[in-house]
């Protein structure tokens, strides 16, 4: 039983974190989100060992994403673990992939939304005041780097907080993943391994398994701890700055019944920094958070002229009429932009893009067999195989992408090519962009790149063919 386990350095660290951050009060019940993986199993075991010291109760919840063959086994494992350790168990189940397709989300975001919706319902059912998740210091470092790549501001560099106003707590946020795994090995506590965590097509996995080890080895052995410290510092200072400017930005946002309005005239009188904060406060009041809101969205609202409208992710938009900016009601909002995706493809196996449902197959062909090749820019392309570097990168478009299709005099911005071709805006972010090394070699629906076209002396040709579009 966890109650009688020997005191460990890890337990003492976690207890200090809980006390320092005021995460759990005596008499509360904590719902532990447990996937069955090392971090969440360790979290559950540690909290069980601390519950008598701090005087709280524990329940456990598991969310079944419906994505992996092993998901049923994971749920059974956590159920058995809860039974063995004598704590209440709650199971939730949703088809994340279907939800992602309906909402135009990637699988990670769709899973996060549904998981937290379930956890809040489960906490209410269990009578729990707090929900504990197994985020570690490694998760924090990865999050900071990923947000940096996406061009985040100070709020994003703050990473994930140790606790939130709505009762989420992260007692392991200061602990390295390796320390957690060593703890489980020493106590011979079993846990499940999610094979998708090794799939390097996902950017987070490449950051975890390639970038951070490289930085530790070649630049700074303590990079993970230092990124965690950066997040702490930025989060604290961002909070001070937010509080200092709240009196200026808050008075621009006016709530009227169920609606919210932003004073565009006063907004124009602010410098860029406070004005952006006012726009973010307005959007938070509209949708509850800033997820899927980009820097460009904020800038378009900040500089909006009267009579103009801005579509936003989530299927709605905002419009300015005279002095006020408010949510649009009279016209349908433009479809939400697709979230970014990026994968590696070896060209040998059939490849599916989960975010769009697009399915692609590759094939090597002898150059001599190309005379009767059925060219079709919309669904297939033929490339000079000897110039390609595998694995290929498969992604959607990025700001600043340059591309030179066959016959074009030079490179142009991809967005300008899409505009000239009449590609509808909602479709542009769904088009797969194939990249070899630093070069774009084909964009779904456009001619192949000039520098990768096949010539009369081509010995080997690589064909990419789209099998389905997920519609």
C-alpha positions in Angstrom: 0.0 0.0 0.0 1.2 3.5 -0.8 0.4 4.7 2.8 3.3 2.8 4.3 5.9 3.5 1.7 9.4 4.8 2.7 9.9 8.6 2.5 11.9 9.6 -0.6 13.5 12.7 -1.8 10.9 12.8 -4.6 8.1 12.7 -2.0 9.7 15.5 -0.1 10.1 17.7 -3.2 6.4 17.1 -4.2 5.2 17.9 -0.7 7.2 21.2 -0.6 5.7 22.2 -4.0 2.2 21.5 -2.8 2.7 23.5 0.4 4.6 26.4 -1.3 2.0 26.8 -4.0 -0.9 26.2 -1.7 -2.2 23.5 -4.1 -4.2 21.4 -1.6 -6.0 22.4 1.6 -6.7 20.0 4.4 -10.1 18.3 3.9 -10.1 18.6 0.1 -10.5 15.8 -2.4 -8.1 15.6 -5.3 -9.0 14.0 -8.6 -5.9 12.6 -10.2 -5.9 12.5 -14.0 -4.1 9.2 -14.8 -3.4 8.0 -18.3 -1.5 4.9 -17.0 1.9 6.4 -18.1 4.9 6.9 -15.8 4.2 10.5 -14.9 0.6 10.1 -13.9 1.1 6.8 -12.1 3.9 8.3 -10.1 1.7 11.3 -9.3 -1.1 9.0 -8.0 1.3 7.0 -5.9 3.0 10.1 -4.4 -0.3 11.8 -3.6 -1.5 8.6 -1.9 1.6 8.7 0.2 1.0 12.3 1.2 -2.7 12.3 1.8 -2.5 11.6 5.6 0.3 14.2 6.1 -1.8 17.0 4.4 -5.2 15.5 5.2 -6.9 15.2 1.8 -8.7 12.5 -0.1 -7.9 11.0 -3.6 -9.9 9.8 -6.5 -8.6 8.8 -10.0 -10.0 9.5 -13.5 -9.0 8.1 -16.8 -9.9 9.4 -20.3 -10.2 7.0 -23.2 -9.4 8.9 -26.4 -10.5 6.1 -28.8 -7.3 6.6 -30.9 -5.0 3.7 -30.1 -5.4 -0.1 -30.2 -4.0 -0.3 -26.7 -6.4 2.3 -25.2 -8.7 -0.4 -23.8 -5.8 -2.0 -22.0 -4.7 1.4 -20.7 -8.2 1.9 -19.2 -8.2 -1.5 -17.6 -4.7 -1.0 -16.2 -5.7 2.3 -14.4 -9.0 0.7 -13.2 -7.0 -2.2 -11.7 -4.5 0.2 -10.2 -7.2 2.3 -8.5 -8.8 -0.9 -7.2 -5.5 -2.2 -5.8 -4.7 1.1 -4.1 -8.3 1.5 -2.8 -9.4 4.8 -4.5 -12.6 5.6 -6.4 -12.2 5.3 -10.2 -14.1 7.3 -13.0 -13.7 6.5 -16.7 -14.6 8.8 -19.6 -14.7 7.9 -23.2 -14.9 10.0 -26.4 -14.0 9.6 -30.1 -11.4 12.3 -30.3 -10.7 11.9 -34.1 -14.4 12.4 -35.0 -14.6 15.5 -32.8 -11.3 16.9 -34.3 -12.7 16.5 -37.9 -16.0 18.2 -37.0 -14.3 21.1 -35.3 -11.4 21.5 -37.7 -8.8 20.8 -34.9 -5.7 18.7 -34.7 -5.8 15.6 -32.6 -3.7 17.1 -29.8 -6.0 20.1 -29.3 -9.2 18.1 -29.7 -7.9 15.6 -27.1 -7.0 18.3 -24.7 -10.4 20.0 -24.9 -12.4 16.7 -24.4 -10.0 15.5 -21.7 -10.4 18.6 -19.6 -14.2 18.7 -20.2 -14.3 15.1 -18.9 -12.1 15.9 -15.9 -14.2 18.8 -14.8 -17.4 16.7 -15.0 -15.6 13.8 -13.1 -14.4 16.2 -10.4 -17.9 17.4 -9.8 -19.1 13.8 -9.7 -16.3 12.8 -7.2 -16.8 15.9 -5.1 -13.2 16.9 -5.8 -12.1 20.5 -5.4 -8.8 20.0 -7.3 -7.7 18.1 -10.4 -4.1 17.0 -10.4 -2.2 16.4 -13.7 1.2 14.8 -14.2 3.0 17.6 -16.1 6.7 17.5 -15.4 9.7 19.9 -15.8 10.4 18.2 -19.1 6.9 18.9 -20.3 7.4 22.6 -19.3 10.6 22.9 -21.2 9.0 21.3 -24.3 6.0 23.7 -24.1 8.3 26.8 -23.9 10.3 25.7 -26.9 7.2 24.8 -28.9 5.5 28.1 -28.2 8.8 29.9 -29.0 8.8 28.2 -32.4 5.2 29.5 -33.0 6.1 33.1 -32.3 4.5 33.4 -28.8 4.6 36.5 -26.6 5.4 36.8 -22.8 2.2 35.0 -21.8 3.1 31.9 -23.9 6.7 31.8 -22.6 5.2 31.4 -19.2 4.4 27.8 -20.1 1.9 26.0 -17.9 1.2 27.2 -14.4 1.7 25.1 -11.3 -2.0 25.8 -10.4 -4.9 27.6 -12.0 -7.9 29.5 -10.6 -10.2 26.7 -11.7 -8.5 24.1 -9.6 -6.0 22.5 -11.9 -2.8 21.6 -10.0 0.5 20.2 -11.3 2.6 18.9 -8.3 5.3 17.4 -10.5 6.1 20.5 -12.6 9.5 20.9 -10.9 10.5 17.3 -11.3 12.5 15.7 -14.2 10.9 12.8 -16.1 14.0 10.7 -15.5 13.7 11.1 -11.7 10.1 9.9 -11.9 11.0 6.9 -13.9 13.8 6.0 -11.5 11.4 6.3 -8.6 9.0 3.9 -10.3 11.7 1.4 -11.1 13.0 1.5 -7.5 9.6 0.8 -6.1 8.8 -1.7 -8.9 5.6 0.1 -9.7 4.4 -0.8 -13.2 3.1 1.7 -15.8 1.9 1.8 -19.4 4.0 3.1 -22.4 2.2 5.0 -25.1 3.9 4.0 -28.4 2.8 7.3 -30.1 5.3 9.2 -27.8 8.1 7.7 -29.9 6.5 8.7 -33.2 8.8 11.4 -34.6 6.3 12.7 -37.1 4.9 14.7 -34.2 6.8 18.0 -33.5 6.6 17.6 -29.7 8.2 14.1 -29.9 11.1 15.5 -32.1 11.6 18.3 -29.5 11.6 15.7 -26.7 13.8 13.1 -28.3 16.0 15.1 -30.7 16.2 18.8 -29.9 16.5 18.8 -26.1 19.1 16.0 -25.9 21.1 17.9 -28.6 20.9 21.1 -26.6 21.9 19.2 -23.4 24.8 17.5 -25.1 26.2 20.4 -27.2 25.2 23.6 -25.5 23.8 23.5 -21.9 23.4 20.3 -19.8 20.9 22.2 -17.6 18.7 23.5 -20.4 15.5 21.9 -19.1 15.8 23.4 -15.7 16.7 26.8 -17.1 13.7 26.8 -19.5 11.5 25.9 -16.5 13.1 28.9 -14.6 12.4 31.1 -17.6 8.8 30.1 -17.5 8.5 30.9 -13.8 10.1 34.3 -14.2 8.1 35.3 -17.2 4.9 34.1 -15.7 5.5 36.1 -12.5 6.5 39.3 -14.3 3.7 38.9 -16.8 1.3 38.8 -13.9 2.6 42.0 -12.5 2.5 43.7 -15.8 -1.0 42.5 -16.4 -2.2 43.8 -13.1 -0.4 47.2 -13.6 -2.1 47.7 -17.0 -5.5 46.2 -16.1 -7.0 49.6 -15.2 -6.1 50.9 -18.6 -7.1 47.9 -20.7 -10.1 46.8 -18.6 -12.1 50.0 -19.1 -12.1 49.5 -22.9 -14.0 46.2 -22.6 -17.7 46.6 -21.7 -20.0 43.8 -20.9 -23.7 44.3 -21.7 -25.9 41.4 -20.8 -24.6 38.3 -22.6 -22.6 40.5 -25.0 -19.1 42.1 -24.9 -17.9 45.2 -26.7 -14.5 46.8 -27.2 -14.1 50.5 -27.4 -12.2 51.0 -30.7 -11.7 54.8 -30.3 -10.0 54.4 -26.9 -8.1 51.4 -28.3 -6.6 53.6 -31.0 -5.3 56.0 -28.4 -3.1 53.3 -26.7 0.4 52.3 -27.7 0.7 48.8 -29.3 1.5 46.9 -26.2 -1.4 47.9 -24.0 -3.7 47.9 -27.0 -2.9 44.2 -27.7 -3.6 43.4 -24.1 -7.0 45.1 -24.4 -7.8 43.1 -27.5 -6.8 39.9 -25.7 -8.9 40.8 -22.7 -11.8 41.4 -25.1 -11.3 38.0 -26.8 -11.0 36.2 -23.5 -14.3 37.7 -22.4 -15.8 36.5 -25.7 -14.6 32.9 -25.7 -13.2 32.2 -22.3 -9.5 31.8 -23.3 -7.1 32.7 -26.1 -6.6 29.2 -27.6 -6.3 29.3 -31.4 -6.0 33.1 -31.3 -2.9 34.2 -33.2 -0.8 37.4 -33.1 -2.2 38.2 -36.6 -5.8 37.9 -35.3 -5.0 40.4 -32.5 -3.3 42.8 -34.9 -6.3 42.8 -37.3 -8.7 43.6 -34.5 -6.3 46.3 -33.1 -6.1 48.1 -36.4 -9.7 47.5 -37.6 -11.5 50.3 -39.4 -15.2 51.0 -39.0 -17.4 48.8 -41.2 -14.8 46.0 -41.4 -15.0 42.4 -40.0 -12.4 39.9 -38.9 -13.1 36.1 -39.0 -11.7 34.2 -36.0 -11.0 30.5 -35.3 -14.0 28.8 -33.8 -16.5 29.7 -36.5 -17.3 33.3 -35.5 -16.0 36.8 -36.1 -15.9 40.4 -34.8 -16.9 43.5 -36.6 -16.5 47.2 -35.9 -19.4 49.6 -36.2 -18.5 53.1 -35.3 -16.9 53.3 -31.9 -17.5 49.6 -30.9 -16.1 46.2 -31.9 -18.4 43.3 -31.1 -19.1 39.7 -32.1 -20.7 39.5 -35.5 -24.3 38.3 -35.6 -25.7 39.5 -39.0 -23.3 37.6 -41.3 -21.8 34.1 -41.1 -18.2 34.1 -39.9 -15.6 32.6 -42.3 -14.5 29.1 -41.5 -11.8 28.8 -38.8 -8.3 28.4 -40.0 -6.8 24.9 -39.8 -4.2 24.3 -37.2 -0.7 23.7 -38.3 0.5 20.1 -39.0 4.0 18.8 -39.8 5.1 15.2 -40.2 8.1 13.2 -41.6 7.4 10.6 -44.3 9.8 8.0 -45.6 7.9 7.7 -48.9 7.6 3.9 -48.6 4.5 3.5 -46.4 1.1 4.9 -47.1 0.8 8.2 -45.2 -2.3 9.8 -43.6 -2.6 13.4 -42.4 -4.9 13.1 -39.4 -5.9 16.8 -39.5 -7.3 16.6 -43.0 -7.8 12.9 -43.7 -5.6 13.2 -46.8 -4.0 9.9 -47.7 -0.9 9.7 -49.8 1.2 6.9 -51.3 4.7 7.0 -52.8 6.2 4.9 -55.6 9.6 4.7 -57.3 9.3 4.4 -61.1 11.9 3.8 -63.9 12.4 6.9 -66.0 11.9 4.9 -69.2 8.3 4.2 -68.1 7.3 7.8 -67.9 6.2 8.5 -71.5 2.6 7.6 -70.8 2.4 8.9 -67.3 -1.0 10.4 -66.4 0.0 13.9 -65.1 -2.6 15.4 -62.8 -1.5 18.3 -60.6 -4.5 18.0 -58.3 -3.8 14.5 -57.1 -0.3 13.4 -58.2 3.2 14.6 -59.1 6.3 13.1 -60.5 9.7 14.1 -59.1 13.4 13.5 -60.0 14.1 10.9 -57.4 17.9 11.4 -57.3 17.5 15.0 -56.1 15.2 14.1 -53.1 16.4 13.8 -49.5 14.3 11.5 -47.3 12.4 11.6 -45.0 10.3 14.3 -46.6 8.6 16.9 -44.5 4.8 17.0 -45.0 3.1 20.1 -43.6 0.6 22.8 -44.4 1.6 26.2 -45.6 3.6 28.7 -43.5 3.8 32.4 -43.6 6.5 33.4 -46.1 6.6 30.1 -48.0 8.1 30.6 -51.5 7.5 28.3 -54.4 8.4 28.0 -58.1 6.1 25.7 -60.0 7.3 24.3 -63.4 7.6 27.0 -66.0 7.4 29.9 -63.6 10.1 32.6 -64.1 11.0 32.6 -60.4 9.8 32.0 -56.9 6.6 33.7 -55.6 4.9 33.6 -52.2 2.7 30.6 -51.9 -0.3 32.6 -50.7 -0.1 34.7 -53.9 0.0 31.6 -56.1 -3.1 30.2 -54.2 -4.9 33.6 -54.7 -4.1 33.6 -58.4 -5.3 30.1 -58.8 -8.5 30.9 -57.1 -8.0 28.4 -54.2 -10.6 29.2 -51.6 -9.2 30.5 -48.3 -10.6 27.6 -46.2 -8.8 25.1 -48.5 -5.4 26.7 -48.4 -4.3 25.5 -45.0 -5.6 21.9 -45.9 -3.3 21.6 -48.9 -0.3 19.4 -48.2 3.1 20.9 -48.8 5.9 18.4 -49.5 9.4 19.5 -48.6 12.9 17.9 -49.3 15.6 19.4 -47.1 14.9 23.1 -47.2 13.1 23.0 -50.6 9.4 22.8 -51.3 9.1 20.1 -54.0 5.3 19.9 -54.5 2.2 21.6 -53.2 -1.0 19.6 -53.5 -3.0 21.0 -56.5 -0.1 22.9 -58.0 2.5 21.8 -60.6 5.7 20.2 -59.3 8.7 22.5 -58.4 10.8 23.6 -61.3 14.1 22.3 -59.8 12.6 18.8 -59.1 10.9 18.2 -62.5 11.9 15.1 -64.4 13.9 15.5 -67.5 14.3 13.2 -70.6 17.4 11.6 -69.0 15.8 10.8 -65.6 16.7 7.3 -64.4 14.4 7.2 -61.4 11.2 9.0 -60.7 9.3 9.3 -57.4 5.5 9.6 -57.7 3.3 11.0 -54.9 -0.3 10.2 -55.3 -3.2 11.4 -53.2 -5.6 8.5 -52.5 -8.3 10.3 -50.6 -9.1 13.7 -49.1 -11.0 12.8 -46.0 -14.1 14.6 -47.1 
